């Protein structure tokens, strides 16, 4: 089967049957091999689920935040902050520690702005 541009389309039997109106997933040349190598070929429908898309966006956002922190604070201080964040997340009163830091940093910033 070919599409309008002459590109050959191949149906891969996944054992679940094929229905042209089932929102089937078409792979470009080489994509199926990559999905197979990554172990995603058996759960490909998951890639298009809203839950998976949300997880991907959250991971991308977390990576952007992490990179921004490194750029603004420098690698050494950023590593300390990442470690501290993990400790506070795992501590039953971690929110108290975060509040302490926010209050102290906020007061320091306000004092510096008055100068």
Secondary structure by P-SEA (a helix, b strand, c coil): ccccccbbbbbbcccccccccccbbbbccaaaaaaaaacccccccccccaaaaaaaaaaaaaaaaaaaaaaaccaaaaaaaaaaaaaaaaccaaaaaaaaaaaaaaaaaaaaaac
